[in-house]
Amino acid sequence: MKIIIAIFALLLVILIWAGIKSQQMQPERIGLSGGMLMMCPDSPNCVCSEKHTQDDKKHYVAPIHADKKTWLKLAQKVAKLTGVRNEGDENYLHAEFHTSLFHFADDLELRYDEDAQLIHIRSASRMGHSDFGANRKRVEMIRKMAKRMQS
């Protein structure tokens, strides 16, 4: 019984350490490439709306239809939800989210395509393999926020 408790405690320490480490890691696949959000890695802990993802059902999410006014409101709302680093121009936003239990870092990116009036969105975990659907749920939360702003 003592061995099981010791193994459990060791696993807990490793998970906490990994969570702290993920906060400090610089994300590798963040930013724009050729004017678009980066592709998702093979792991299922990432979703993206850019056209290079459309044939990839495991990673694809639809972009959000929005005018410039909705984009600006949504960017402000996301900034209030979490710490934001705004990189690039006024049409790109990068925000960090952290899981409640172990504080693993996830990156949310939004890119506004003014000509098409679309908000492209990418949400990805910095580490691990599975996210139990957390990034897809985050995108749906952002989508609902945008829809309320348009009403």
N, C-alpha and C positions, 0 to 999 in steps of 0.2 A: 504494500500500500504506500509506503514511504517513497518507493521508487517511482510510482505513478505520479504522486504529488510533485516530486522533484522534476520529472520530465515535463509535467504540465507547467510548472513555474518557469522552467527554462524556455519552453515554447512561448510563454507569455512575454518574457523578457526579450526574446528575439523579435517578436511581433512589434513590441513597443519601440525597440531600437530601429527596426525597419521603417516604422512610421515617422520617427524623428528624422531619420536619414532621408526619406523621400521629400520632406519639407525643404531640405537643404540642397537637394539635387537640382541642377539646372536642367530644365526640360530640353530634350534633344530635338524633338519634332514640333517646334513651335514657330509660328510666323508664316509669312507668305512665300510661296515659291511660284514664280511665273504669274503673280497676281492672284493666286488661289491658295486656300488653306492646304496644308500638307496632307498626304495620304495617310490612312491609318496603317499601323503595323498589322501583322497577321493575327495577333491576339484579339480576343473578343471584347476587350475592355476599351473600345474606342468606337465612336460613331462620327460620321461626317456627311455633309450635304453636297459637297462639290461634285461636279460632273464626272470626275475620275473615279468616283465611288458608286455611281448609279447601278452598275452591273454586279456589285458586291452586296448582296442582301443582308449579310451579317453585320456590315458596317454602315449601310446607307440609312440616312434620315432625309426627309424632304426639307428643302429650304423654307424659310418663312417669308410670305408675301407681305411687304410693308413699304410704306412711303418714307420719305426722309424724316418727317416729324415723328413717326412711330420709332424709327431707328434711334433717333436722338433720345427719346424718352426711355426706350429699352436699355440703351447703353448707360444712362444715368441710374436706372433701377438696378441693373447688374452691379454697378459700382457700389451701390449701397449695400448689396448683399454680401460682398466679400472684398478683400483687398484686390485692387486692380492695378495692373501695369498697362498703361496705354502705349502701345508701340506703333510706330508708323504714322499714318495720317488719321484724319477724323473718321475714316470708314473701316477701322480695324480696332478690335478690342481683345485683350487677353486678360482673363481673370483666373485666380486660383481658388479652388474650393478644397476643403479638408474634411475627411470623414470624421464623424463624431467620436468614435471609440478609439482608434489608433492614430488619428490625424494624418492618414495617408493623403498625399496631394493629388488632385485632379486638375487638369487644365481645360478651361473653356475658352474657345476663340469664336469671335463673331466677325464677319466681314460683310459690309454692306455694298451691294452691287447697285449703284444708283440708276444705271441705265435700265436694268431688268426689274428694279424695285424688289430685290430679294435680299434677305439676310441669310448668308450661308453660315453654318454653325458646325463646330467640331468640338467634341468633348472627349477627353482621353485620360486614363489613369497613367500616372508616371511610372508605376512599377506593378509587378504582379502579372497575372494572366487573365483571370476573370474578375469582373466587378459586380457580378450578380445583377446586371442591368442598370446599375447606378447612373452611368453616363447617358444612356437612352432616356431614363426617367428625368434627368436634369434637363435634357433637350426639350422634353415634353412640357416641363414646368416653364421653361423660357418661352415656348410656343404659346402656352396659355396666357402668360403675362402679355405677350405681344398682341394677342387676340383681344384681350380686355382693353388694351390701349387704343385699339382701332375702333372699338364700339362707341 
